[in-house]
Amino acid sequence: MNIRDLEYFVALAEYRHFRKAADACNVSQPTLSGQVRKLEDELGVMLLERTSRKVLFTQTGLMLVEQAREVLRNVQIFREMASKQGEDMSGPMHIGLIPTVAPYLLPYIITLLHDAFPQLELYLHEAQTNVIVSQLEQGKLDCAILAAVKETDPFIKIPLFDEPMCLAAHVDNRLAKEKVVKLSELRGEKFLMLEDGHCLRDHAMGYCFQAGIDEDKRFRATSLETLRSMISAGRGITLFPELAAPIDRVRDNVVYIPCTDPVPMRSIELIYRPGSPLRSRYEQIAKKVKETMPAVLAKRNINA
């Protein structure tokens, strides 16, 4: 038995599909299948039911998956402890970011981090929150920058900044000439949302529910840019994160307007596994981001 066998086993539990698990592990499907069968032979137990096309785990298999995850977490901690040799801020670091944060935050911080920590090799991975949480649990990521949701509760959290959300509407919308819009004024509008899996959807839905605003369920976007295109075509309105809105406030037939009563907001944070020996690295990265973002948001002047 080796660590790689456990990684194949856990990947199969995560994806419940041999080909997808093999792709995630960068091996062929026969290789992954063969190694899992080899693991069964070595342990002397059946981990999978092979009576159907579906990937079904036996009760023993389900129990051992959790133990395998724990082993892999400990292996990652072992590697992190070993990587502390030499300079603290040196070597590889894998950071996960969600799609509604990565393209809009990175231009402000990536050069700053490279200049501040030139010996640190940053690897950036963009994925939805549930994928990032899973990869962080498995040790595939060192830390992550995302919006606060309940799924991040098991991790250590370092608050970075609070990001307002503004109304994005077509320039011909009845609210387009307003300087500030109360959330209650949005009732009756076609409110467009991202698809399930995006934590921004959960944040926006919370404010919509509070204000009595209904979602237009005929369309759900896969990205903020798709959502922006639909607004530009006059198909509805939405709440947009401040960093994703242009500074000039009107572009491509879309106007971005501050909201109030209440101001829609989401908290951006850096998270990492409890017990990680690389805590000082995460704290130093978080400190740089926290020092930078107040000036960035003030310059954008969302509530002016």
Buried (B, 14 or more C-beta within 10 A) or exposed (E): EEEEBBBBBBBBBBBEBBEBBBBBBEBEBEEBBEBBEEBBEEEEEEBBEEEEEEBEBBEEBEEBBEEBBEBBBEBBBEEBEEBBEEEBBBBEBBBBBBBBBBBBBBEBBEEEBEEBBEEBEBEEBBBBBBBBBBBBBBBBBBBBBBBBBEBBEEBBBBEBBBBBBBBBBBBEBEBBEBEBBEBEBBEEBBBBBBBEBBBBBBBBBEBBEEBEBEBBEEBBBEBBEBBBBBBBEBBBBBBBBBBBBEEEBEBEBBBBBBBEEEBBBBBBBBBBBEEBBBBEBBBBBBBBBBEBBEEBBEEBEBEE
